[in-house]
Amino acid sequence: LEMLSCGKHVITTNYSAHTEFCHPDNSLLIDIEQHEMAYDGQWFHGKCGKWANIGSNQIEQAVHYCRMIHNEKQSGNLKINDEGIKTGQYFSWDNSAKKILNYV
């Protein structure tokens, strides 16, 4: 959300909590095709929850997006992510507080 607020281009998975504010208008989304048990041997022990599985298709998508952004920057055509800035403004502390106060 901070990078969007700065007008930067964001590459992220189309999976999990950040999809509440990352969408095709403000982010380059990597499609997730499979899930795997959440296991890291320390905090997550595979008993509940699933993670996005990052396979070769997801890596290829990420590389494609990186190259696309790099090429636009090198050619001088990389624009500010205006939709990201709008998203950051919507989720700002001030705006969030105003919305909460409307319900109190």
N, C-alpha and C positions, 0 to 999 in steps of 0.2 A: 504494500500500500504506500509505503514511503517513496519507493521509486516511481510509482505512478504519479504521486503528488508532485514529484520533481519534473514530470513530463518525459521521463525516460521510457524506453521500450522494454517491456517485460516479457520474458519467455518463461512459461510455467506449465505445469500439468493441468489438465482439465479434470481435476480430481481433488476432493477434500475441501477443507474449510475455506480456503482462499477463493473458491468459486463463488462465494457470496459477493465478492467485489471484482474478481478477474473474469472478464467475459470477452467475446470476440471483438467488441468495439474498442477495448483498451489494452488487450494483451494478445500475445501470440501463444495459443494454447496447444499443448501436446496431448494428443488423444491417448487415452489409456484403454488398452484392450483386455488386460487381465489383472487380477489381484492376487496377492500372496499373503500368507499369514504374517502378522506383525511379530517379528522375532529379531532381537538383536543380542540376545544372550546376557543382557544386563537389566534392562527395564521392561522390555516386552518379551514375553515368553511363549508367544504363539497360542495362548489360551483364548484370546478374544481379539477381535479387530483384524482388519486387513489393510495392507498397504498397496499402493499402485505398483505394479510390476513394470520395471523399466527394462524393456527388451530392445532388440535391434531396430524395430520400427520407431520407437520413441527416441532413440539416440539419433537416428537418421533425420527425424523431424527437427530435433534440437539443432543439429548441424546445419540443416537447411535454413532455419530461422536465423542462426548466427551469421551465416554467409550472406543472407539477404540484408540484414541490418548493416553488416560490414560494407557490402557493396554500395548501399545507399549512402552511408557515411563517406566513403571514399569518393563517390561521385558528387558529393555536395548536396544530395537530395534528401538526406535524413531530416525529417521534420520533427518538431516537438510533439509528444504524445498528448494532444489537447484533451482527448477523452480520458486519459489517465489523470490529468489535472482536475477535470470535472469530478471524477470519482473520488479523488483525495479531498476535494472541497465538501462533497456530500458526506463523507465519513470523518470530517474534522471533529475535534473535541467540541468546538462551539456549536456546530450543527447538531451533533449527537445530544448535547445538553439541552438544546432548544426542543428537540423532539421528545426527550424524556419529560421535560417540564410541561409539555402539552398534555401528557397523560396523567400528570400528578394533580 
